[in-house]
């Protein structure tokens, strides 16, 4: 027996201020077909340029350090996928941003929540330029842009992106304001597929490692905290001694080397001198 699920039609821009939408909402329950899938939308993104210590103190972790917070009650099952960012605001909200999660996984997750007694209210975004008939067709196909999830003290909102998703979990009713929860980071290790001729910069500790898409492997952006003011110069010298040749250099109007690019037939490395003792290297496969 199919379950009736409420679908609300809301204006896409802005999402919060619904004034000006063609259809503000549909008060009638709409029956979604079996295997209803989320419709891909852009869930937004967040940036960060602070050290790992500052991130941990603020409850903000990303990349390999991001994981499902242990403080979330067991009654809320984890959403499986690759977590990119975790933002924890004690007594207010968890925000978990996924870089990769399939539509099938999202559909299975909301179905599991429904079987656990959570109430689901689906949203389909529209805009003045979108015909009402197109919105109705999407609802008939079981597509959705977001879903509000509630049960007792638990309130959540799940919003898919093109390849990932964002999950907000209100924690005001089960997490009192105070120190950020303990989120044990996964230690960052130097990738084994980076050739030996590319060394780790001396007198530096790396705190961020992000794989890059769209390049031949290996492809990474790695950020370091360095106590060595000459790290860029010494790193470039080490690459040149290993056989890489300089192919590009950007110099600021004050004469500072913003970045230096070196490469050989296999790999390209860009060394960027950043602010405040930070140093970044970007590594990708040399294009033929």
C-alpha angles and dihedrals in degrees: 000000000000120000121234110236126191115239118194120197111216137175112264097212111065100014097190099042103059095182111124098028118136090226118022095188145329109235094195122090112253120208111228118208122246114282094025109188133205116253111235115251133161109269094189130240141246132218132210133190103171133104123270091252092055091047092052092048091053095044091247118131132161144177115013089353094061118097141149104287113249090219093069107104118255089240087074107068117217119255107234116229144089108304114213103176136014119192116184121192106181113231092008119053151331115221115194116186117196122203093193131024127135125238089238090056091050092050091048090049095054090044089054091049090051091051088052091057101263117146113233126203114183125208129206114193121218139172137205089263093055114087116235089235091060091051091049091050091052091051090048090053090051095246120152139177101206141356131210112215124197139172124156107309093352121100122172140166123204120195121177125218131198093283104352139030144223123233121194118194119187110220102178094110098048106025120057121211113268141097115353114270119262110266111178108217121220109239113251113236129195108259113255093216094064107103117253091241089070103075129196108258113261120252091014136117118202118222103172132046120176124179112224126220128214096045138093110265134298098048121157143147111213126186124203139190107221136190091191114091090196095052095118094050094045093045091052090049090052091051092048090050087053091056104265117134129213113252104166140017133183116202123190124227088260092056097256118143102239092185139346122203123206131174149167130194093288111031141028122206127190118195115201124191105216135186128282101015094311122135127188131196124189118199129190140151116276111250115236 
